[in-house]
Amino acid sequence: MTVVLLIIGGILLVIGAEALVRGASRLAASMGIPPIIVGLTVVAFGTSAPELAVSVSSALGGESDIAMGNVVGSNIINVLFILGITAVITPLVVHERIIFLEVPLMIVVSIVLFLFALGGNVNRLEGILLVVALLGYLAFLVRQGRKEGSDVLAEYATEFSETDRTTKAVVRDVVFVLVGLALLVGGSELFVGGAVDIAESLGVSELVIGLTVVALGTSLPEVATSILASLKGERDIAVGNIVGSNIFNILSVLGITAIVSSNGIAAADAAINFDIPVMTGIAIILAPIIFTKREVSRWEGVLFLGYYFAYTAYLLLDANGHSQAGNFRGIVLGVVVPITVIFVLVTAVREFIVLRRTGSIRGTRTPA
């Protein structure tokens, strides 16, 4: 019954997020808000709605380990699992703005979260700082969005414009928003309750459940969006969706959750010593991969998937107190990770030199 409730809660979260995005985007468009702004703000918030609902619900219920594990685990899943599986389906093209803005920003906010967590808690003041940074980021996106080319603006207009401003249409969209919010609240209660029950029955920590079951469940919208985008050939959208989601998870989900929770969000020692550094390291290693070739190749997707399964295997071994958990972690951190880092950096430097010589890097010219 617990598993059934968990699944039902996850389904309600996905449906609720979809209803909220659809209703809110139509309402915003019917009020004359430019489609580009609707797409960059309303829809961006909507895709993070499941994470936000679950994190706020768990924090208010005293399960702050689930709130922290949900965000950290979702960010790890987004890059290693979702980006990995979409890259295996088809190599992913990376837009220049993602390379020079979003990925560096993802790295910065990941490091900021690590620094905040070192004190053992992300408090209300730090949550306010995260939300202020979010508002600045949104303002920048809107400003840049207005400067986009006609083809991009037309794409947003096709997706998010709404010409029907009748009373019936407005009522319909308000109902979508209210139903979406209700499903998010109800789904989050079921989902968190099921996750806590599973943690207790299996004897594992709420942090581990948050990093695995909860994180994967709340990442379902990103899974669907990225895989569908890659199958449709919209390969740059898949990468942008993942990186943008990671930024929103830290700035909006953790920020808002820390504000509404009187005691902030506790950061367990395990998260500080392992999980948050893993999340930050993944963000950092993504930079040289996409900077030179402007893509995530199939073999890199396989590499990401391998790391995700290794990470999950370690969590399960450690949660069950397996005697080999320490050895497994030592091999991964002491051997596999350094070899991967060296290989990626050497490949990146080699690609950079080639691109520099051919003048393919922005701002360079082939010598006369």
N, C-alpha and C positions, 0 to 999 in steps of 0.2 A: 504493500500500500504506500509505503514511503517513496519507493521508486516511481510509482504511478503518479503520486502528487508532485514529485520533482519534475517529471516529464510534462504534466499538465501545466505546472507553473512556467516551465520554459516555453511551451507553446503560447501561453497567454502573454508572455513577455514579447515574443516576436510579433504576434498579431497586434498587441497594444502599441508597439513602436511603429508598426506600419500604419495603423489607423491614425496615430498622433501626427506622424509626418505628413500623411495625405491631407488630413483636415487642416493642420496648421499652415501648410504651404499654400493651400487653396485660399484660406482666409487672408494670409499675408498678400498674396497676389491680387485678390479681389479688392484689397484696400489700396492698391496702386504701388505696392512695394516692388521695385525692379526684380525680375526673375533671378538675376545674378546674385542678388543679396539673399533672396529666399534660399537658393541652393547652397550658398556658403555658410548660412547661419542656421536657419530652421532645420534643414535636412541634416546638417552636421550634428546638431544637438539631438535630433531624433535617433540617429544611429547609435548614439551613446546612451540613449534612454534606458535600455535594460541594465547596463552597468550601474547607472546612477540610481535607478529604483532599488536594485539589490543592495548596493553599498549603503544607501541611506537607511533602508529597512534593517539591515544587519547591524549597523552602527547604533541606531536608536534602540535596537533590541539587546544591545550589550555584546554582540558578536563582532567586535571590531576587527578581529583577525580575518574574518570572511571578507569584510570591506576592503582591507589592504590586499589580501590574497586575490580578490576578484580583479582589482585593477592591475596589479603586477602580473598575475597569471594571464590576464587578457592580452596585455602588451607582449608577453612572451609568445603566446599562442598566435597572435596576429602576425608576427614576423616569421617565426620558425615554422609553424604549421600552415597558416593560411597563405602567406607569401610563398612558402615552399611548395605547397601543392598546386597553387596557380602557376608557378614558374615551371613546374614539371609538365603541366598541361600545355603551356606555350611560353617561350621566353618573354619576359616582361620589359617593355620599354619604359624608361624613366624620364619624365618631363624635367626640363632644366630647372624650373622653379622648385621642384621637389628636392633636387640635388643641392641647390644653393640656399634654400630657405627652410623647407620643412624638415629634412633630415638633420641639419645642424640644430634646429630648434628642438627636435625630438631628443637629441643627445643632451642638450642643455637642461631641459625640464626633467629628464631622467636623473641627471646628476643632482639637480636641485632637490628632487624627491629623496635621493639617497642622503643628502646633507640634512634635510629636515628630519628624516627617520632616525638619524644617529642619536638623537636625544631620546629615542624610545617612544616618540609620539609626534604625530602631525597635529599641532594644536590649531585653535580657531584663528589666531593671527596669521599663521602660515597658510591656512585655508583661504583667508581673505587675500593674501598676496598672490596665491595661485589664481584666484578668480579675477583679480585685477589684471594679471598677465594675460588671462584668457580674453578679457575685454579688449586689451590692447592688440592682441593677435587678430581678433575678429575685425576690429577697426581697420587694421592693415589689410586684411583679406578683402574687405569691402572696397577700400580705396584702390587696391590693385585690380580688383575685379572690374571696376568701372573702366579700366584702361585696356581690358582684353580686346582682342580682335573681333571683328564682326561675326566671324564664324563661331567663335566660342559663345558670344552673346546670343546668337541665334539658337545655338544648341540649348542654352539655359531657358530661352524664351519658349522653345518648343516643349521643354520638359515641365516648366513650372509656371507658365503664364495661365491666367484664369480670367476669362471674359464674362462669365456668368456672375452677375452681382445681384441677382434677385433675392428676395427675402427667403424663398425656399432653399436656394443654394447656400446662403449664409447659415440658415438653421441646420442644414445637412452637414456642413463643415464643422459647426460648433458641436453637433452630436458626435462626429468622428473624433474630435479632440477630447471630449468628455469620456467617451467610451474607451479611447486609447489610454487615457490617464487611469481610468478605473481598472482596466485590464493590467496595466503596468503595476499598479498598487497591489491588486489581488494576486497577480502572478508572482511578484516579488515575495509576498508573504508565504505563498506555497513553496516557492523555490528555496528560500532561505530556511524555512522550517524543515523541508525535506533534506537539505544539505546538512543541517545541524544534527538531525536524527541519524543520517548515514555516518557522520563523523563519530557520534556516540556509539553506534552499534558496531562499527569497525574498530573503534578504539584509536582512531587517528585524530590529529589536531584539526581544529577548524581552519587553520592556515593552509594545510595541505588540501583540504576539501575546497577552499576558496581558490587555490592555485590551479586546481584540476577541474573538478566537476562544475563548480560555479562559473569559473572563468570560461570554460568551453561553452557552457549553456548561454551565457550572456554575449558571447562572440558570434552566435549563429547568424545575426544580420550581416556581419562583416564577411563570414564564410560565404553566404549566398551571394552578396554583392560582388565580391572579388572573383569568385569562380564564374559567375554569369558574365562579368565584364571581360574576363579572359577568353571565354568561349565565343563571345560576340566580336572579339578582335579589339576591344577597347582596353589595350594592355596598359596604357598609362593610368587609366582610372583605377585599375586594380591596386597599383602601388600607392597612388595618392590616397585611396580609401584607407589603406592600412596605416600609413604614416600619420595621416590626419586623425584617425581614430586613436592612435597612441597618445598624440598630443592632447586631444580632448579628454581622454581617460584620466590623465594626470591633472590637467588644469581645471576641468569642470567637475568630473566625478569625485576625485579626491578633495578638490577645493571646496565644493558645495557640501560634501559629506562632513568634512572637518568643521565647517561653519555651523551646520545644524546640530551636530553632536556636541553636547556640553563638555565632554571630556576629550574631544578630538578623536583621532584614529590611532590606536595603539600599533606600534611596530614591533613585532616579536623579534627576539635575537636571531632566530633562524632566517627571517626575512632580511634583516640588516646584514647578516654575515654571508648569505648565499643568494637568495632569490632576487633582491633588488640589484645587487652587483651583476647577476646574470642578465637581468633585463637591461641594465645600462650597457654592459659589454656587448650585447646583441645589437643595440642601437649604434654603438661606435663601430662595430665591425661591418655594419651595413654600408657605412659611408664610402670606404675605399672600393667596395664591390660595385656600387652604382656610379661612382664619380668618373671612372675612366671609360668604361664601355657603354655607359648610359643604359644598362639593362641588367636584369637578373636572369642568368642563363639556367638551362635545365639542370646542369650538374650542380649549380649553386642551390637550386631548389631542393635537389636530393640531399645536399649537405645540410640545409636547414631542417629538413624532415628528420634526418638522422640525429641531429642535435636535440630536436624536440623529444623524440622517443627516448634518447639517453637521459635527458633531464627528467622526464616523467618516470622512467625506470628508477632513477636515483630517489625521487620523492617517495615512491612506493616502497623501495627497499628500506629507506630511512624510517618511514612511518611504521613499518612492521618490525623495526629493531633488528634487521638482518645484519649478521656479523660482517658481511662483505660490503655494506653500504659505504663505510669509510674508504675501503680500498677502491671501490668503483669511483667514488668522488675524486680520490687522489689521482687515479689514472686519467680521468676526464680533464681535471683542472691542471694536472702537472705534465701531461703528455699530449693528449688530443687537442686541447685548446691552444697551447703554444704552437704546435705544428701547424694548425689551421691559421692562426694569426700570421705566422711567418710566411706561409704559402700565399695567403691573400695579399699581404703587404708587398711581397716580391712580385706577384702578378700585377698588382696595382701600379707599382713603380715602373715595371716594364711597359705596361699599357700607356702610362703617362708619358714615358719617353717617346714611344712611337707616335702618340697623338701630338706631342709637342713638335716633333720633327715634321709632321705632315700638316701642322697648323690647324688641327681639328678641334683643339681646345679653345674655348671662348677667349677672345682677346689676343690670340696668337696669329701670326702670319707666316706663311712659308717663305724662307729667305729667298731673295732674288738671285 
